[in-house]
Structures are given as C-alpha cells and as structure tokens.
Amino acid sequence: MGARHSTLRPTTPIEKQRDLLSQHSPPPYVYSPTTSSEEAQSRAQHGPLTDASVERFRREFRSDSKNLLALNAITRADPASVCMSRDTSVHDLHVFNIKLEVEGRATNQKASGRCWLFAGTNVLRLRVMNKYKLEDFELSQPYLFFWDKLEKANFFLENMIDLADRDINDRVLNYLLSNPVNDGGQWDMSCSYIWYTYAHALRIHSTPIQFVNLVTKYGLVPKSAYPESFSSSASSRLNWLVTVKLREFATQLRALYAAGAGGPHLRAQKEAMMAEIYRVIVIALGEPPKSFDWATRDKNGKYIEVKAVTPKRFAEEVVGYPITETLSLINDPRNDYSRLYTVDRLGNVAGGNPVRYVNTDVGGMKKLALAALRAGKPVWFGADVGKFSDRASGILDTKLYDYELGFGVTLGMSKAQRLLYGESLMTHAMVFSGVHVDEDGRPVRWRVENSWGEEGGEKGYWVVLEKRDVTKELVKVLEQEPIVLPAYDPMGALA
C-alpha cells in the first residue's frame, strides 16, 4: 500500500488520477500569467503544421482507394448511418427471456433534460399499476421539475454565499456559475441503484438522492393533477431566464459580502431573490397543487377514487415506494472499489441528503441488476447514450458503428482514460425492465424503458447490449466516511 496508505483513504482520487495521467501522457503544460511575451511567442511558433506535412498527408490519403470510397459516401450522408453495422443492428433483437410483467407506455420528455425524473417516476409508477391493476399510469414529472428548479436556485445561491470569499476565477465557482439550474439530475436528487460503464456509462439505482430528496420533501402527484406546460416540455427559455437572474443575484451577494455584510444579511437578501425566482417559475410552469382528487378505472373497469389528498400522502399511501431504502452504485475505475464517494457541492435541496455512491466492479453490478429483474423490480440507470446509439432502431451497442471501417481509426481509450480526459460521463437516465440471458445465465442484452416517446425501438423501449438485492458487503460501505470528489468531477454529471 505504500506511504500513502491510511485507514480512511488508501489512495486519494487526485493521487490516483495523477498516477494514471503520468502513465499515459507527458507532463501537462501549465500556463502562468507571469509568462513573458517572448516565451509565449516562442511556444506559439514551436511545432507548426507545415505545407510539406499537409502535402504528405494528402498523398497518403489518396493512395488508398478505400479512403476515396469513404469520402464519396460520407460527404453525402450522416457518418453514423454510413458506419452503422448491419450485422449488429440485425443481431440486436427486442426479445427477452426475463421481463417485467407490468410495463407502462413509453413516456416523452420532449425538448427538455428531465430524463432522470422520467426514469424515476417510471420506476415508481409500476408500484401503482401493480397495486391498483391499471392498464397504464403516469406520475407528474412537471411537478417534480417545478420543485427541482426552485430548490436548485436556492442551492446555487447558498453556494454563492458560502463561496463569496473566493476569487471570481476560482475553478469551483466558475463551474457552479456555468449552469446553475441544469434540467438534469441523479437518483439521489430525486429519490438510488447506479451503474456507470460507457454506453458503458451505466449507473444503477433502484431509485437517484436528488430524486429521493424531492419525493421525500414534496411528495408525488399524478400527471392529471399537474400536467405539462410549454416550458416544462421545452425548458430552454425558462432555464435562460432563471440562470441570468441567478448570475445577477450572485454578483449582488458577492458585492454585499465585499462591503462587509454577514451571513444573516446575505440570507435575508437571498429570501427576496428567491421570491423573484418563484414568481418566474410559477408563471412558466403553473402553481403546484397543495391537494387534489384522483380518479381512474382499473383493467376490469372498476372505479377508483382518492379525494382531497396531499402530494406527500399520495406518495406515502397510494404509491408506497420505499424510496429512502435505495442505494446508488457506480463503476469508476479511477478510484478504489468498495469505497463510498460523494461529489463536492452536488445536490439540489439545501439541507437534504447528500449524493453518495458505492464504487464497485461492473460484473457485480450486472448480477445485482439481473437479480432485481428476476424479482420483478425495475432498475434506474444513467448512461452515456449519444455515441453508440440509434434512435430509430432503439439500439445502444458499442459495436453499432464501425468507425475503423469508415474512417480508418480505432477508439482505444480505457474507461478510466475516458473519464479523466472528458470523453465520457453520464448524459441520460433510463430504466431496465428486462434482460435476455444465455444458457449459462449470463446477460446478453437488456430491455430499456426510455423517455423519448413511442417512435423509436419497440414502441419506445430500447435494447442495450452488453437494494434490496444488494450484498451486505456493499451496504456496509455506506457506513464509511465518503471520499469527496471535486465539484467538476465527471461522477457529478447530471443525466
């Protein structure tokens, strides 16, 4: 273990990242504001791209007729469609030998980044569908979206007060200012089982803490009690307006701090600022209900009615999902396994539960996901879906596109390298609702409930190829003091 060993942190994340960097790259260039103009000019002139080099590249390119064929094809079409492997797309069947008995119709997040809320509510709605024998049912994602947007604004302003003494060029401060009210989130922000591995970037949750935090504090309502608005379905304009006001408020809070204002005065100002943010969000999304009636019919036509119920009572008594009993898992090869991790300043509810992950190997995660599906339980997960997925066919497979055949290049980065160099992070959340296993019981492909409508895949369901069911060893990791990753770490990415 060496000199860096301790009972709490055998190897720190920063030390481990430095080790990985030293193995795969030269010492990084460090800019200094004191660098002389002569030094800067010398560096700018070092190693220029010459005409001779370009001419050599051109000759080498044209010497291979396959390059010319690729050029003719790919300049006239989407590179991904030209490079798509027919064998892979035909092989990836939407047929599974283990599948949840009850599934709802595919939902649609439309032009918003609310996938984590859709995935979370898609997990929870199955509880209601099973309990009341419903053909279909949908919880209100806009309701949670309202409270998430308001809570994130407050969370951001609290961070601005806490960091008021930092220089404006501080990396953490700049990161927080870059996107104060991102639509995205994680299971722990709303409710937690994570799997993060590329397409492979998969995070398994039986539920997210950002999701847990929202549901615990504000409850749930059916879609009929708080439907979509224009700005919940297309959130960019609302996000811009809230963001520009929050950045303006940040300048004001920092100015007050610089003038000698203390915490009580700053928070009094924050209260007035939050009243403005509340007004903007209510006007754009609608005012959330304090109580409501819900009525429906089951598969047999039996009438079901719940009157004058609050959102928290609806969550506790009608949905009844044990949301606080869930666990988030990640697979992060940069850092030690069987350790508990968190990300600095990641969250949405000030005073809420922190986002925590148990880091474990991919093989164990697959076993847990398989066990959950065998037991009839859906699994929330986050994924890096954009690089190796096809929306029309509903396929997510790292072998789907043959870029070596099309461009003559191979993609050889390890997962740790992709994370370190900014190539991969979680970008989308979905739900496992089935799996196909081979004769030896090993997973071959996974059935995925997406939130992009019913057009792609099999009526909106996708195929991905390759906590209560969690081992006692993993649960015991929760007793550890979490290792804190920096605010800008990719493990803090919001789906």
Beta strands, then each sheet from edge to edge (+ up, - down):
strand 1: 98-99
strand 2: 203-205
strand 3: 292-297
strand 4: 303-309
strand 5: 328-330
strand 6: 339-343
strand 7: 356-359
strand 8: 379-383
strand 9: 389-390
strand 10: 395-396
strand 11: 428-437
strand 12: 443-449
strand 13: 461-465
strand 14: 483-485
sheet 1: 1+ 11- 8+ 2- 5+ 7+ 6- 14-
sheet 2: 1+ 11- 12+ 13- 10- 9+
sheet 3: 3+ 4-
end
